[in-house]
């Protein structure tokens, strides 16, 4: 039966082969379950932040709820710069200054581009193996694993996504995480 087209196999054998293939798929995807989970958390929050950055108008990038907090644009710049810093550390590379983006990018277009570039850079860090992510790095003068550093990045992003939710609500916008999801998700 080896080499025969699938349609010529008896139904029971087809079902068995499909079940085996389906059972093997999660095992391959879970070869690095810790990093897969960290990557999923990063993908979720970075997706919300990126969508929020796209949704705010150019004029709203200068919105500041009170004088003692960042403008929306400064907040996006801070997130982009911080992500790149955390992910460089987690990759064992020389980190850029955390405030580099916030100080250099001032328009919505430049800030959205910097955020997307930071997300892409971080995607590499979240593709490490669990074993690689166990390596120790220096994070703010303390020794932590690369995994800890990446989870700290997710925590930091979530902290500021909470700020973004407030900025959006104050501007009569619905934050991405509060929007209805298609059925089945």
Protein Blocks (a to p, Z undefined) as FASTA:
>chain_A
ZZpafklpcfklmmmmmmmmmmmmmmmmmmmmmlmmmmmmmmmmmmmmmmmmmmpcfklm
mgcfbfkbccfklmmmmmmmmmmmmmmmmnopacddfklmmmmpmbfklmmmmmmmmmmm
mmmmmmpcfklmmpccdeehiacdfklmmmmmmmmmmmmmmmmmmmmmmnopacfklpcc
dehZZ
